[in-house]
Amino acid sequence: MSAPPEISVVMPAGSIEPELDLQLEALAAQSFAGSWELVVSLNTADRAARLALDEALERFDELGAGSTPAVVIDSSAVRSASHARNAGAAAAKAPLLAFCDSDDIAHPDWLNAISESLQANDAVGGFLEEQRLGVSGQENWRPPATPGSNPSFLGHPYLVSANMGVRASAFHAAGGFDESLIRGEDIAFAWALIRNGVKLGYSPEAVMHYRHRKGLRPMLKQHYLYGRGMSQILATHGVPDGAGKSATLLRANGQSVDQISAVHILRRGSIAVGRLVGLAQVLISGRLASFALPGRN
């Protein structure tokens, strides 16, 4: 029986787009000299998507990437990136896990940097480089995804699921990604790690070329959902230091930007509206639960 790989790369795929080939080529070109495996968690039951993925992975395996042929996990039972990542992590054989997305592009030294950082840390985030895949005209629409460190929410750091590494034991001890959240599952996961005493490391050498959504409307919708997810997290999990949930539900994050523009105001407004809607949903669901009678279904 062969020894398990040193590290497993877990990549969710909700659909098979042309960008996948670019990411697979980048993973095939990794400089990491150790043994590793690629686990693709396919989050759709579409037969055509599975056939397209198999063809793409045949090309990936022909390039001699990894130590074993790529593994495909069917995670279509629940349509969510959180479920896909959890299913992929459950199937991974290595004691170290590295997470990436199928539409980004890993730097050749990405996996090596993640692996090296996990020798000194139980969990680590990498640098999200936003220029190579950036959309012309959208350069100042968002604050930096990784501002020289792991990003933070309400002063507490978190890892971004598109570029992170974690020991499998720490991942499972934290419960993986919360599949009940509409967004922000990486925040909740990182905070669960912190509550378990895990210090979050940061590796600027672990570079992932990051792809943002194109267009104003998609970005505003995305940030509205972020806001709803933030309220869910604060209501159900609270912040890592145990501060009262009610004291944090409406606290602004206070991210800085180089310049304030109309787009910046719209983006922050979308988050604020999402947080208010999320808070209302939390309050309504709490009130409904208080009316439930014991022993009634």
Helices and strands as residue ranges (DSSP letters): E 7-13, H 19-28, E 36-42, H 47-62, E 71-74, H 81-91, E 96-100, E 105-106, H 110-117, E 123-129, E 152-153, E 156-157, E 163-167, H 168-173, H 185-195, E 200-209, H 216-236, H 245-248, H 262-291
